[in-house]
Amino acid sequence: MAMIYNFDEAPVRRGTGCVKWDTPEAADALPMWVADMDFRVAKPITDALLQRVEHGVFGYTQVPDSYYEAVINWFGRRHGWEIHRDWILYTSGVVPALSVVVKALTHPGDKVLIQTPVYNCFFSSIRNNGCEILENPLVYEDSTYHIDFNDMERKAADPSTKLFILCNPHNPAGRVWTREEMARMNNICLRNGVKVVADEIHCELVLPGHKFTPFASVSEECQRNSITCNSPSKSFNTAGLQIANIISSNSDIRAKIDRAININEVCDVNPFGVVALIAAYNDSEEWITQLCDYLDGNYRALCDFFAEQLPQLPVTILEGTYLVWVNIESLGIDSDTLTERLLHEGKVMVNSGTMYGKEAGEGFIRINIACPRSQLMEALHRIKNVIAPAIPTSTE
Ligand SMILES: Cc1ncc(COP(=O)(O)O)c(C=O)c1O
């Protein structure tokens, strides 16, 4: 019989050397910031890890055939994307993967396109490789985001633009991009000789009613023009085990990336990451299904709370990820100041929107809802206690 997971209960994490709970700023606050989940992982993952620990030797690790089979079977079965074994390169995380791809496919001074607001490490991966960031800001309308394709076309046409890093599903805009949108983005990139790097780390975190499509599976052109970076770590909550894959059907690109992996010294992985990936992809699908239902319940609870208690603050529609993007513009307080006040006055830690682009993220905060519902509700009450008195009263 399928196991029923109880996401209402979570292990105590404070005091376990955990970034989310043990960062000094969060010492006496509820942490609703960095993107990991407070839930215990799927039982098949813990069982597999325990078995590996029992062996008692943790030397340098090779990736076995069963690793590649797990990746290939998962994406074929669940997402209809046929991957060949030699397309897969492994490394120690998606951020190291992005950095490696930027290093491999650009020269210092080149431009890399991103759609802001977007995950903060996109900025650092580009800058750390001596490249320039080119923003194609997403357009916020009716509590959701869409792409400004004309602006994208103009920026892709800049001869210095070599790469576009796509975030699908998008952190923090909450979009799960459609096939049509991705085909259009790829056409623009292809016309202008720009390669697409698809960061698909959030790919299993999709709410009911939406469907994730791997960028590379949209068409043969998308496949040939793209490099995918993914990992089970975000969806299965194993970020500390540090493993990720870079997938490309183009052997020339793979050769360059392979070299960059070695130059950046991120070619070694740890035995637990390998074991966890195999157990996640082979045996933990039921956990993901139940998790997404639970996250959907959390998202609805948050939407109800804002609609009733803080209707002046629109909640961005969440199609994927567990990171909710709340519009605070009506308060007339900037995002960094509000985030500080929430931390010090409210004892709740969220991310300021400006982390994801100074201009594109101003006027927003990001709330991580991947925790038991009781914790989420407590956090929302704390947020309200700080925000409600700050809401400007009408002067009619
Ligand atoms: C879009 C995106 N990519 C990558 C990462 C981190 O990847 P890793 O921990 O594998 O380096 C995150 C973490 O939040 C993310 O949101």
The ligand as a Gaussian input file, in Angstrom:
#p B3LYP/6-31G(d) Opt

LIG

0 1
 C       16.472000      28.485000      -9.811000
 C       17.448000      27.882000      -8.844000
 N       18.589000      27.308000      -9.296000
 C       19.490000      26.753000      -8.460000
 C       19.284000      26.753000      -7.089000
 C       20.301000      26.142000      -6.180000
 O       20.870000      24.995000      -6.733000
 P       21.996000      24.155000      -5.975000
 O       21.653000      24.150000      -4.518000
 O       21.911000      22.800000      -6.602000
 O       23.292000      24.817000      -6.269000
 C       18.127000      27.348000      -6.575000
 C       17.905000      27.419000      -5.128000
 O       16.988000      28.019000      -4.646000
 C       17.190000      27.921000      -7.471000
 O       16.060000      28.499000      -7.034000

